[in-house]
């Protein structure tokens, strides 16, 4: 039984998976297993993985394509480690990431972690530190996903909160972060760039903005709208503000004016803000529909 199980979902990842695996194999702490979940790849991903299977710590499983959250859950369920670490196939772990994680969990007894991130975009590298907002953290996580990255969990805590929602194929991290904070589970902040995030064209978040919008709406309905409908006026205001931002993004980024109008109407339904009623954006949307 390994101390840490690193779950690596891979879908058509032949071009970059080696880097992710090498970042694990060169860790300062070597008491780990790697569980690679091939989520229905149709490229040469298996050819890249094959040489690593000679290492008894590396395990491979293939499944029909079910999406990133399902691949992460599948890897977690067959893993054996006391701790879980989730690493996307196009990202990396800093050399002392696992050692630092285990030390912090042992010292604090925390149920999950928030870590700093090194963001790599071509030649540009940016460190994103952990910055906690002031006030009620549950309201703050509903307002915006302030968590830089939360890739590390004690195994029992991850399963206790219900793992990833497999229906949330995008925005799955925000969904899990909301549930972790709502459950009251204590986290530890590791304000070091332990996770290296690489942004590439065609990734889930950069390649299909409409899909991101669809799953953001799904998340807002799951958490925000449900609580607003139950009579929480503070969360109704947060829901309305998020919907307003969705309307602006749909109009300005996607040029999807019907969607923008639908989000705008939903926003005003839950918070009839005078400022929004007279916002120039509202009149622009109305003028678009007037010309149709």
Secondary structure, 3 states (H helix, E strand, C coil): CCCEEEEEEECCCCCCHHHHHHHHHCCCCCCEEEEEEEECCCCCHHHHHHHHHHCCCEEEEEECCCCHHHHHHHHHHHCCCCEEEECCCCCEECCCHHHHHHHHHHHHCCCEEEEEEEEEECCEEEEECCCCCCCCHHHHHHHCCCCCCCCEEEHHHHHHCCCCCCCCCCCHHHHHHHHHHHCCCCEEEEEEEEEEEECCCCCHHHHCHHHHHHHHHHHHHHHHHHHHHCCCHHHHHHHHHHHHHHHHHHHHCCCCHHHHHHHHHHHHHHCCCHHHHCCHHHHHHHHHHHCC
